[in-house]
C-alpha cells in the first residue's frame, strides 16, 4: 500500500492537469461527434476545442451541442 501512496505523491501536478485536460477534450469531441448538430458546426466545435483547449472546452460545455437534451 505504501508503494501506491508513494507513487501517487510523486506525480507531477502539471502532468495530472494535462491528463485531465486531454480527457476533457476527448470527451467533448466524442459528445460533439454523437450530436445531431450539422457537420459544419461539429467541425467548428472540434477546432475550437483543440485550438484553445482550456477555454474551448469551457465554451463547449456552456454553449456546445447537448447530446442529453436531444435524446429525451
Secondary structure, DSSP 8 states (H G I E B T S, - for coil): -HHHHHHHHTS-HHHHHHHHHHHHHHHHHHHHHHS-S-HHHHHHHHHHHHHSHHHHHHHHHHHS--HHHHT-
